[in-house]
């Protein structure tokens, strides 16, 4: 099998990910789900890309906030006209950051 080489070492790399939902306090269950995703992704690479190394050289988990409907929250805080709450990015707000910031600033003024 090929030797795994991180992209930083000049080798090809791929990033594969999956979104898993859970609640605070479910760290053990989350760790099991992450292990299952790593295993299933390794099988996918093995079956689909047999010339590639199937064992990941690095894995990472990322936590983010999410609302029940996956929509953003952007509103004034009742009783505090110049305080705006912006959140519930649902894992994709980073790409909307400038627009959300402008809307939050406009709402605060």
Secondary structure, 3 states (H helix, E strand, C coil): CCCCCCHHHCCCCCCCCCCCCCCCCCHHHHHHHHHHHHHHHHHHHHHHCCCCCCCCCCCCCCCCCCCCCCCCEEEEECCEEEEEEEECCCCCHHHHHHHHHHHHHHHHC
